[in-house]
Amino acid sequence: MAPIAYILFMLANAALFIRPGELVPALEDFQVYLFLITGALIFSIPDLHNQLRLKTLRQQPVNLCVLGVTLMVLISRVAVSDFQNIESAFIGMVKVLLYYLVLVSVLRTPERLRNFLMTTAICATIMIAYSIYDYRNFVDEWMNRPDMVQVIYEENKLPVHERKLMRHTPDRDGYDIYGNEIFFFRLCGLGIFHDPNDVSLLIVATSIISVYFLSDPKLSAARVFWVVPLIVGGIAMYYTYSRGGLLAAGVGMMAWLSTKYGGKVAIAIGCLCAMAVPVALGRAANIDISSGTGQNRIQHWSDGLMAIRNSRIVFGIGEGNYTEVSSHVAHNSWVHAFVELGFVGGTFFFGCFFLTAYTFLLMKRFRFQISHPELQRLFPYVAAILAEWSMGICTLSRCYVPSTYMVVGLGAAFVNLVGFYRSHPRPLVVLNRYVVVAWVTCSMALLIGAYVFVRLFVRW
């Protein structure tokens, strides 16, 4: 039963990146992912039960956090008496919860974890390469059309899910000498990665995985093929013009360096890269919070945080209701979670990343020796992926999508395996009062820090 669940899950995970319905319109109504993940769920039911036992929730508190976020989607709506489409919102998050639970259930050996990373990187590279091909054709077509600006304005009036013509995101780049707006296009991926910042996070994660396999001595000469995802990712990253992706790459590199070589090396190399970036990357490195997009996002954060300066601080304004208090979503998953799900739900969401990062910090602090050689080699790469995604979602509202919990699940599965392959198998961290105090304190500090930052830098 378990091998079947593993195979079906791997196919379902591949379907997150390579979506037949977007490549072949005739297959648009065929729910490949739903069919595969349902099969994986059925064949892994005994293991799923184990993941939800009270003992397991204490030994792997990330499971508790994902379960908590799911319940808070429902509770936050009930708390504000918002019952419109509450079933679809809750069921949608339950699907994400089940995806996460299947992931941590089936990735129970280092070989399976390694294969998961390999197939994820390969499927992501195929999707990214197709997106580059489509982007080049799209730009060639639309930059020469006289009605381009008119179509852009008409599409912008529509909800995001109804925009069919602009497959790649238009953005402004100032004005020409006649006062006309100059537009350019930013590359988008497929499906849940149909946003320049979304796909940029995937590019960074794929690049990290590619470096892991490129440096694998067991692959001998075959590892040279892992240069291809790096080249494809570099081209795609340039076309996204994503500042969030650039920041994520920098944080991921710092995490990789600090876990592999130590904090001093990470800081030294990070400073050198920070000085070179503005020259090398042009617009993408122009990060300005006093005006433009940066200031707009701070204003959105301010709108949300002001909405919970009352009794709603506990359970939030309700899942999906951010646009009721602001003209746009937060474009910051941490702020978005605190505003919609309250301090309780935001703390659960924060814990999804914090508890794994906290475990990694304790491992480095006490110089914990990982027994399994492949897990030891993998440690810096998992830390880098977790760090870059944590940074990247500062520019995206992605609290309830599978891609976020794929990364959360990767970190949780890695921690599970490191504990299991100890000389005497036992969890690395158990949820006790010391861990809870650290978790809640850091969550509170994040919320207060966001509020102070907004008060200092918002301009109206």
N, C-alpha and C positions, 0 to 999 in steps of 0.2 A: 504493500500500500504506500509506504513512504517514498520509494523510488518513483512511483507514478505521480505522486503529489509534487515531487521535486521537478520532474520533467514538465508537468503541466504549468507549474509556477514559472519556470524559466521561459516557456513559450508565452505565457501571459505577460511577463515582464518585457519580453521582446516586443510584444504588441503595443506597449506604451510608446515605443519609439517609431516602429515601422507599422503604420496604420493603413491596412489595405484600402479602407474606405476613402482615404484622402488621395491615394495613388490611382485607384480604379473606381470611378464614380458609381459603377454598377454594384459595387460591394458596400456602398455607404450605409445601407440598412442592416448589414450583417455584423453583429456585435461579437467580433472575434475575441476581444479581451474579456468580455463578460463570460463567454462560453468557457474559456480556458481557466480563468480564475475561479469560476464556480466548480469546475472539475477538480482543481487543486484543493479547494476548500473541502470538498466532499471526502477526498482521499486523505486529508490531514486532520480530520475531526478529533481523533484521540490526542494528537499532539496539541491541538488548539486548546483542548480542555486543560492540559497541563500548563499552558502559558497563562491561564486565568486563575489558577489556584492561588490562594492567599500566600502560601509559602513562596511560590514563584514570583509573585508581585513584590515581595520583600527582597528577594534575591536579585531580581532584575526590575528595578523601579521604573525603568523607561516604559515597560508594559503598562504600569499603573498610570503613567502620564498620558499615553496615547488613549487609554480607556477613559481617563478623566476629561480629555479634550472632547471626546465623542459624547460623553454624557452632558458636558457643559453646552454643547450645541443645542441640545434639547432644553436644558434648564434655563439657559439665557433667554430663550424665546418665551418660555412659560413665565419667567420672572417679570417680563414687560407686557404680558398678555398679548403677544404677537403669535397668532396661530395660523397665519396665512402661509401656506406651503410648508408648514412645519414638518410634515411627514417626509417630503422629498429632501429637505435639508438634513434631517436626522439620518435618513436611510443613506444619503450620499456619504455622510461621514462614517456610518457603520461599514460601508463598502471599503473605505480607506483603512479603517481599523482592521478589517478582515485581511486586507492585503498585507498590512504590517505583520499581523499574527502569523499568517502563512509564511512570510519571509523568514521570521526568526525561528519558525518551527522546522523548516526544511533545510536551512543553512546551518547544519549541525556538525559539519566536518570542515577542516581547512581546505580540502580539495573542492568541496561544494562552494565554499565562499570564493575560492579562486576562480572557479568556472563561472560563477555569477558575475564577478567583476569582468571576466573576459567577454562573456556574451553581451553584457551591458555596454562595454566599450565598443564592440564591433557593431552592434545594432545602432548605437548612438552615432557612430562614424558614418554609417550608411545613410541615416536620416540627415545628418549635417551636410554630407556631400550632395545629396539630392537637393537640399535647401539652397546650397550655393548655386547649383545648376539652375534651379527655378528662379533664384534671385537675379542672376545675370540676364536671363531671358526677360524677366519682368521689367528690369530697369531699362533694357534696350527698347522694350515696347513702349513703356509709359513716359520716359523722358522725352520722347519725340512726338507725343500726342498733344495737340493744341488744347484739348479739354482736360488736361491733367489736373490743373488747379481747381477747376470747377468740380470734378469728380471727387477730389480729396475733401473739399468742403462739404459736399453732399454726404459722403461716407461718414465724416466725423459727426454728423447729426444723428446717426443711427447708433443703437446699442452695439457693443463690441461684437456680440455673437451674430449680428445681422450684417456685418460688413463683409461682403463677398468679393469685391473687386480688388481692394487693396490687400493683397496677400502678404505684403511686406510693409512695415510701418513707415509712413511719411513723416518727415521732420523738417523744421525750418533751419536755414543757415543764413539768416540775415536778408538783406535786400540788394538788388542790383542798382545801377546808376539811375534807373528810371523809377525807382521806388517799388518795384514788384518783388514779392517774396520769392526767395530762392529755396527750393525744396530738394531734399535728397531722401533716399530710402534706406531703412535699416533692416537687415536680414532677420527674418523670423523662421522658426522651425515649424514642425508639424504638431498637430494635436495640442497636448497640454504644454508644449514648448513654443506656442505661437505668440511669442513676445521676445524682443531682442535681449532683454535681461534674463529671461528664462533660459533661452538657448545658450546664452553666454555662460551661465552657471554649469550647464551640462557640458559645454566645451571644456571648461576648466577641469571638471571632474574626469572627463574622458582623457584629457591630457595627463592628469596625475596617474590614472590607471595605466596609460600607455608607457609612461616612464617606469612604472613598476615592472611591467613585462619586458620592456626594453633592457632593463638592468638585471634580468633573470638569467643566471648562468645555465640553468637547466634547459633553456630553450636553444642554446648554441647559436648557430647561424640564423635560425628561423626568427630570432627576435628582431632582426633588422626590419621586418615588415611592420613593427610597431612604430616606425618613423612616420608611416602614412597617416595615422590618426593625428599625429602632432602637426603635420603639414596642413591637413584638411582643417584642423581646429584653428590653426593660426590664420588661415585665409578667412574662415568664417568669423572669427573674433574681430578681425579688422572691419568686416562688413556690418557687424552689429553696432559699431560705434558706441559700445556699452561702457559707461563709466562704472556701473555696478559690477560688471564682469571684471574690469581691471582691478577694482578694489578687492574683489573676491580672490583673484589670482594672487595678488600681493599677500593677502592674509593666509591663503593656503600655502604659499611658499614659505612664509615665516613659520607656520606650524610644522611643516615638513623639516625645515632646517633645525628648529628648536628641539624636536623629538629625536632627530637623527644625530645632530652634532652639538646641540646645546644652545642655550639662549643667547650667549655672547656672539656666537657666529651668526645666528639669525638676525640679531640687531645690526651687526656690522654690514652684512650683505644687504639687508633690507634698506638701510640708509643709502647705500650706493645705488641701488635700484630706484629708490624714490627720487634721487637727483637726476637719473637718466631718463625716467619716464616722460616728463614734460617735453623733452626734446624728441624722443623716439615716437611718441604716440599722438601728438597733436591734439585734436579736438577731444578725443576720449580721455585725455589726461587733464582737461580743463574742468576741474571740479569747483564750482562756485555755488555757495549757499546764500549769497546776498541778493541774487536776482535769478530770473529765468526758472528753469525746471527745478533746480535745487531749492529755491525759495518757495515755489509752489507746493512742493512736497512738505516742507516744514509747516506751511499754512494748513495743509490737510491734517498733519499730525496734531496741530494745535486745536483744530475743530474737534477732533475725536477726543483728545485728552480733556478739553473743557467740558465735554458732554458727560464725563464720569466724575466730575467734582461734586458728587452728591451721593445718595444712597446707591446709585447704579455702579459705584466702584466695586461692589461685591460680585455681582453677576453680569455686569455689562449692559449694553443697550440691545443685545440680541444678535445672534448670528445673522449675517447678511444685511444688517441695518446701517452700516457705516455711511452709505450715501444718503441716509436720512439726516445726518448731522454735518455732512460736508459735500462738496460738489463732486468729489471723487473718492475712491478708496484710499487707504493710507499710504500705499506704496511702501509699506514697512510692516513685515509680518509680526514683529514684536509689538509695535504699537497697535496694530490691527487686532491682535489677539486680546490684548488688555482692554481695548475699548469695547469690542463686541462680546467678549466672554467674561469681562470683569477681572478683578485681581485673582480670583480662584482659577478661572479658565486660563488666563494669561500665565499664571504660575505653572500650571500643568504643561502648557505649550513650551514655556521656557525650559522646564525640566526635561523635555524630550531631548534637548541638546546638552543642557547643563550637566545632567547626571553622568553622561558618557564622558564629557570633557573633564568633569571633576574626577572621575576614575582615572583618566589618562594623567591628570595632574598629580594624583597620588602615586601613580606608577613611576613617574619621573622623579618625584620628590624623594621617594624612598628607594629609588633605584631597583625597582622590581624587575626580576629576570624572567622573561617569557620563556617557558620551557620548550615550546614547539618552534623549530627554526623558521618555518615558513610564516608563522604568525609574528615572530619577532621581526622578520624582514618587512612584513606588511604593515606593522604598527605606524611608521611615519606617514604612510600613504593614506591610511584610514583617518588619521588625525588631520591630515591636510584636506581631505574631502569634507570632513565634518566642519572644519574651520572655514573653508571657502564658502560652503553653503550657508553657514550661520551669518557670514558677512553679506553674502549675496541677497538673502531675503530681507536685509535692511532696506533694499530698494524695490521690493516686491511684496504684495499681499498674497501669500501662498500658505495659509494656515491649514487648508482643508484639502490639499491635492496629493495624489499618490507620490509624486516626485519628491516632495519634502519628506515623506515617511519612508521612502526608499532609502534615503540617506540616514534617517534616524534608525531604521532597521539594520542598516549596514553596521553602524556603530554598536548597536545592542548585540547583534550576532557576534561581532568580533570580541566584545567583552565576555560574552557567554563562553566562547571557545577558549579564550585565554584562561578562564577559570577552570574549565573542564579539563584542559590538558596540563594542569599543574600536577606535580608529583602526588599530591593528595587533593583530588578535585574538590573545589569549593569556590563560591562566588568571590569576586574581587572586592565588591562593596555591598553591604547589606543595608537596607533602609532602616536606620535607627535615628534617635533624636538628634545626634550630631550632624548626620547627613541632611535631615529635614531642616535643621536650623540654618545650615549653610545654603541650602537650596532656596528656602523662603527669603532669607536675608538678601541673597544676590538678586532674586526676583524683585524684591522691593526696591533695591538699589537701582535696578534697571528702569523701573517705572518712574522713580523719583528723578533719576538722571535724564530720562526722556523729557519729563516735564520741565526741568530746569533748562535743558538745552533749548527747548521750544521757546520758553520765556525770554531767553537771552538773544536768540537769533531770528525770531519771527519778525517780519516787517509787514505792516498793513497799509 
